[in-house]
C-alpha cells in the first residue's frame, strides 16, 4: 500500500465522523486521523444526533439507492463482531396509507435480495404480535408492511464501541468546541480554531457536524470574509421530540418481542414511530412535529441553529411538545409517556445526505445531513466518505450528495422542519431546540 501523507481532521463524533475515521485508519494505518467533538465519546450525555438509547435499522426504502445502501449496512450489523452485539432483529410494522409497502417489496426484488417481508391487510395486521397494535389508528391505512429482518440498534452503546475501536487503531480524539474554520493564503481550508483558542490543522478538514453545521459555516464566513462558506438554503437544523416510559413487569413481558412500529399519515407530516423496549425497559416514541429554530446570528443573518446552552437544552420540553408525543403514543397504544427529550439533526430539502467537497475552500469537505435517517448507515458511511475524498464516488452518488445541486421543493418531504419552535414554547421556557 502506498504511504498516505495526508492528515485528516474530522469535526464531529457522530456516525458520519466515527465511521469516516474508522475507514481511514483501516485503509491508511499510518495516517494522521483526528476526531474533535465538544463531548467525550464516553460522556453520559451528548448533543450528537447519534447519541441515543436506540435507533431504527431498516432497508425499507422506496428510494432504491438508500434501500441498497441500507442493505449493505445491515449485512455488517448482522455479521461483523464489532457491530453485531448492538443489533436487534425485531422486525418492523409499518402502517402505510399509500403504495409504500409495494414499492419497498419491488426494490428488494430489483436488488435481488430475499427477506421475510410482506404487505398484509389491516385485519391480518391487527392480530399480529399478540394483538399489540390492534387498537392503533388504522384510519386510511391501505396495508401494513411487515419486514422481519428490520430492527433496531443500541445507538449509544454502538457509537461508543466503534469509537473505541477507531481509537485503538490509532485515531486521536480531542474534546473541544469549534469556533471557526481557518483558511490559508490561497483560500484553502487549513483546519479549525477551538473556542479555547487552540489551532488544529490538517490537509483535509471534514465537517460531520449535524445541526451545528449551518452555525459553524456562518461563523466561519464572518470570520474569514468568505461568504460562499455559508450553508444558505442547503442545510436546515431541525428538532423533534421523543418520549420514553419505563415499563412494569407485565407490560415489559408484553412489549419485549415487539417490532419497530411506524405510522405514516401523509406526504406532509413526518412518520410517527415507536421502538421496542431497551433492556432497561425504556419504551420510546417520537412525535409528529419537526421544528426549526430560526435565530438572528448576526445583524440581518437568520439561520436555524441549536441554542447556545452547553447541552442544547435537550432535556427541557414544553407542554405543547409533550402533547405532541402523547399523541404519538396514543396512535400506537394509548399509553402515556413519562420522560421527554429533544433530538436534533441537519436536513436537506430532499432528505439526502451531503457528502461532498465544499466548493468555497479546497481541503474542506462535508459529511452530514442525516435528516433523522442516517444512523442505520453507520457501518458503511465512512466507506463512501473516503470514496468522496479520493474522487472515487460513483457519479450517481456524487450528484445525489453534492454540495451544489438542484434541490427539490421540500413540500413533498414529510420530514422537513416546517414549523418554528418558538410557536411550541411555554411562556416560561426559553430553550428553542
C-alpha positions, 0 to 999 in steps of 0.5 A: 500500500502506498504511504498516505501523507495526508492528515485528516481532521474530522469535526464531529463524533457522530456516525458520519465522523466515527465511521469516516475515521474508522475507514481511514485508519483501516485503509491508511494505518499510518495516517494522521486521523483526528476526531474533535467533538465538544463531548467525550465519546464516553460522556453520559450525555451528548448533543450528537444526533447519534447519541441515543438509547436506540435507533431504527435499522431498516432497508425499507426504502422506496428510494432504491439507492438508500434501500441498497445502501441500507442493505449493505449496512445491515449485512455488517450489523448482522455479521461483523463482531464489532457491530453485531452485539448492538443489533436487534432483529425485531422486525418492523410494522409499518402502517402505510396509507399509500403504495409504500409497502409495494414499492419497498417489496419491488426494490428488494426484488430489483436488488435481488435480495430475499427477506421475510417481508410482506404487505398484509391487510389491516385485519391480518395486521391487527392480530399480529404480535399478540394483538399489540397494535390492534387498537392503533389508528388504522384510519386510511391505512391501505396495508401494513408492511411487515419486514422481519429482518428490520430492527433496531440498534443500541445507538449509544452503546454502538457509537461508543464501541466503534469509537473505541475501536477507531481509537485503538487503531490509532485515531486521536480524539480531542474534546473541544468546541469549534469556533471557526474554520481557518483558511490559508493564503490561497483560500484553502481550508487549513483546519479549525480554531477551538473556542479555547483558542487552540489551532488544529490543522490538517490537509483535509478538514471534514465537517460531520457536524449535524445541526451545528453545521449551518452555525459553524459555516456562518461563523466561519464566513464572518470570520474569514470574509468568505461568504460562499462558506455559508450553508444558505438554503442547503442545510436546515437544523431541525428538532423533534421530540421523543418520549420514553416510559419505563415499563412494569413487569407485565407490560415489559413481558408484553412489549419485549418481542415487539417490532419497530412500529411506524405510522405514516399519515401523509406526504406532509407530516413526518412518520410517527414511530415507536421502538421496542423496549431497551433492556432497561425497559425504556419504551420510546416514541417520537412525535409528529412535529419537526421544528426549526429554530430560526435565530438572528446570528448576526445583524440581518443573518437568520439561520436555524441553529441549536441554542447556545446552552452547553447541552442544547437544552435537550432535556427541557420540553414544553407542554405543547411538545409533550402533547405532541408525543402523547399523541404519538403514543396514543396512535400506537397504544394509548399509553402515556409517556413519562420522560421527554427529550429533544433530538436534533439533526441537519436536513436537506430539502430532499432528505439526502445526505451531503457528502461532498467537497465544499466548493468555497475552500479546497481541503474542506469537505462535508459529511452530514445531513442525516435528516433523522435517517442516517444512523442505520448507515453507520457501518458503511458511511465512512466507506463512501466518505473516503470514496468522496475524498479520493474522487472515487464516488460513483457519479450517481452518488456524487450528484445525489450528495453534492454540495451544489445541486438542484434541490427539490421543493421540500413540500413533498418531504414529510420530514422537513422542519416546517414549523418554528419552535418558538410557536411550541414554547411555554411562556416560561421556557426559553430553550428553542431546540 
